[in-house]
Amino acid sequence: MHRRALLTSAPNPDTRHDYLVDLEGEPLPGTRLTVRYVPDRLVLNPAGFIGYLGDLSTLTGGGLEALALTVLDDLNNELVPRWAEITVERPAPVPHRVVVEDRQPGWDNPHLFARMRRI
């Protein structure tokens, strides 16, 4: 799939540590996309993420729910993060927010989650 090929990655500089990566962008006018993840073996290249956002603008139908699930699926296929959360929100005409989350089986880090800002 062409869209997924835009999600370029690099090796995680230190897989012994859990840390949070946040990336934000606007795939469609007025729509904010936030990707939060804990890397495993790979980290996402921010430049590739910018190209990926542009390609998401070609998706039609399904609403914010479909967009959030598509991004989660793409991220899981390309990076296989330990944990990922995708938030898609649009303030108008009616405030609408979708949050989806996934994690590798058996992975948990309560100390990291306790420090994360929950929106």
C-alpha positions as CSV (number, residue, x, y, z in Angstrom):
1,M,0.0,0.0,0.0
2,H,1.5,3.3,-1.1
3,R,0.3,5.2,2.0
4,R,2.1,2.9,4.4
5,A,5.4,3.2,2.4
6,L,5.5,6.9,3.4
7,L,5.8,5.9,7.1
8,T,9.6,5.6,7.0
9,S,11.4,4.5,10.1
10,A,14.8,4.2,11.7
11,P,16.1,1.8,14.4
12,N,15.2,2.6,18.0
13,P,18.4,4.1,19.5
14,D,17.9,2.1,22.7
15,T,15.2,-0.6,23.0
16,R,16.0,-1.1,26.7
17,H,14.0,2.0,27.6
18,D,10.3,2.8,27.2
19,Y,9.7,6.4,26.1
20,L,6.8,8.3,24.5
21,V,6.9,9.8,21.1
22,D,4.2,12.4,20.1
23,L,3.6,13.6,16.5
24,E,0.8,15.9,15.4
25,G,-0.5,17.1,12.1
26,E,-3.4,18.2,10.0
27,P,-4.4,15.5,7.4
28,L,-7.5,17.5,6.4
29,P,-8.3,21.1,6.9
30,G,-9.7,21.6,10.4
31,T,-8.8,18.1,11.5
32,R,-6.1,17.5,14.0
33,L,-4.3,14.1,14.2
34,T,-2.2,13.1,17.2
35,V,0.0,10.0,17.1
36,R,1.5,8.9,20.5
37,Y,3.5,5.7,20.7
38,V,6.1,3.8,22.7
39,P,8.6,2.4,20.2
40,D,9.8,-1.1,20.1
41,R,12.5,-1.8,17.4
42,L,11.7,1.1,15.1
43,V,10.9,4.9,15.5
44,L,9.0,6.9,13.0
45,N,10.8,9.4,10.8
46,P,9.0,12.8,11.3
47,A,9.7,13.8,7.7
48,G,7.9,10.6,6.5
49,F,5.0,11.4,8.8
50,I,4.5,14.7,7.0
51,G,4.2,12.9,3.7
52,Y,1.9,10.4,5.2
53,L,-0.4,13.1,6.4
54,G,-0.7,14.5,2.9
55,D,-1.6,11.1,1.6
56,L,-4.4,10.7,4.2
57,S,-6.2,13.7,2.6
58,T,-7.2,11.3,-0.2
59,L,-9.2,9.1,2.1
60,T,-12.9,9.7,1.8
61,G,-15.8,8.4,3.7
62,G,-16.0,6.7,7.1
63,G,-15.5,9.8,9.2
64,L,-13.1,10.4,12.0
65,E,-13.5,6.9,13.3
66,A,-12.3,5.3,10.0
67,L,-9.4,7.8,9.8
68,A,-8.3,6.9,13.4
69,L,-8.5,3.2,12.8
70,T,-6.7,3.5,9.4
71,V,-3.8,5.3,11.0
72,L,-3.6,2.8,13.9
73,D,-3.6,-0.1,11.4
74,D,-0.8,1.6,9.3
75,L,1.3,2.4,12.4
76,N,0.9,-1.1,13.8
77,N,1.9,-2.7,10.4
78,E,4.9,-0.4,9.8
79,L,6.4,0.1,13.3
80,V,4.9,-2.5,15.6
81,P,5.1,-0.2,18.5
82,R,4.8,-1.4,22.1
83,W,1.9,0.9,22.6
84,A,0.0,3.4,20.3
85,E,-2.7,5.9,20.7
86,I,-4.3,7.8,17.8
87,T,-6.5,10.8,18.4
88,V,-8.4,12.5,15.6
89,E,-10.5,15.6,16.3
90,R,-12.4,18.3,14.6
91,P,-13.9,21.3,16.5
92,A,-16.6,22.3,14.0
93,P,-19.4,22.2,13.0
94,V,-19.9,19.9,16.1
95,P,-16.9,19.0,18.3
96,H,-16.0,15.4,17.5
97,R,-13.1,13.4,18.9
98,V,-12.0,9.8,18.4
99,V,-9.3,8.1,20.4
100,V,-8.1,4.5,19.6
101,E,-5.4,2.6,21.4
102,D,-3.5,-0.7,21.0
103,R,-0.6,-2.4,22.6
104,Q,1.6,-5.5,22.2
105,P,0.3,-8.5,24.2
106,G,1.8,-8.5,27.7
107,W,3.3,-5.1,27.4
108,D,2.6,-2.6,30.2
109,N,4.4,0.2,31.9
110,P,2.3,1.7,34.6
111,H,5.0,4.3,35.6
112,L,5.1,5.7,32.1
113,F,1.3,5.8,31.8
114,A,1.0,7.5,35.2
115,R,3.2,10.4,33.9
116,M,1.4,10.8,30.6
117,R,-0.9,13.7,30.2
118,R,-4.4,12.4,29.6
119,I,-6.6,14.6,27.6
